[in-house]
Amino acid sequence: MANIPPLAERMRPASLDEYVGQQHLVGQNAILRKAIESGNLPSLILWGPPGVGKTTLAFIISQQLKRPFFSLSAINSG
């Protein structure tokens, strides 16, 4: 069988328009969206419980800004 990525990875939003929730931050004319679209994004910390979209949002930001994305799990990194 082919090496198929997990369903969550295949269904993950690929743009801010596909991202659900946090519209006060990433909706049209929201502050974080404006910073991302202008390319003037300061350092930031994404904090919250598992499954709320932190990694997805970080990935979308990296793609939008054409920056490398490195995923590191604190649980798996020792």
C-alpha positions in Angstrom: 0.0 0.0 0.0 1.2 3.5 -0.8 2.5 5.8 1.9 -0.6 7.9 2.4 -0.5 10.8 4.8 -3.0 10.7 7.7 -6.5 12.1 7.1 -5.9 15.1 9.4 -2.9 16.1 7.3 -4.7 15.7 4.0 -7.7 17.7 5.2 -5.7 20.5 6.9 -6.6 24.0 5.6 -4.0 25.4 3.2 -4.9 29.1 3.4 -6.3 31.7 5.8 -9.6 31.6 3.8 -9.9 27.9 4.6 -8.9 28.3 8.3 -12.0 28.0 10.5 -12.2 30.0 13.8 -10.3 32.9 15.2 -12.0 35.3 12.8 -11.1 38.2 15.1 -7.4 37.4 14.2 -7.4 35.9 10.7 -10.7 37.1 9.2 -10.9 39.8 6.6 -9.3 43.0 7.9 -8.2 41.3 11.1 -4.9 42.3 12.7 -3.0 39.1 12.3 -4.2 38.6 8.7 -3.1 42.2 7.8 0.3 41.5 9.3 0.7 38.2 7.4 -0.5 39.8 4.1 1.9 42.7 4.5 4.8 40.4 5.3 5.4 42.4 8.5 4.9 39.7 11.1 6.6 39.9 14.5 7.6 36.9 16.5 4.6 35.3 18.1 3.7 32.4 20.4 0.6 30.3 19.6 -0.8 28.8 22.8 -3.8 26.6 23.4 -5.0 23.1 24.0 -4.4 20.3 21.5 -6.4 20.3 18.4 -7.3 23.9 18.1 -5.2 24.7 15.0 -1.9 26.1 16.3 0.3 24.0 14.0 -2.1 24.5 11.1 -2.0 28.3 11.5 1.8 28.3 11.8 2.0 26.2 8.6 -0.3 28.6 6.7 1.7 31.6 7.9 5.0 30.0 6.7 3.4 29.2 3.3 2.0 32.7 2.9 5.4 34.3 3.8 7.3 31.7 1.8 9.4 30.7 4.8 10.6 27.2 5.8 8.4 25.3 8.3 9.9 22.9 10.8 7.5 20.9 13.0 8.8 19.7 16.3 6.7 17.9 18.9 7.9 18.5 22.5 6.5 15.0 23.4 8.5 13.2 20.8 11.7 15.3 21.0 12.7 14.2 24.5 
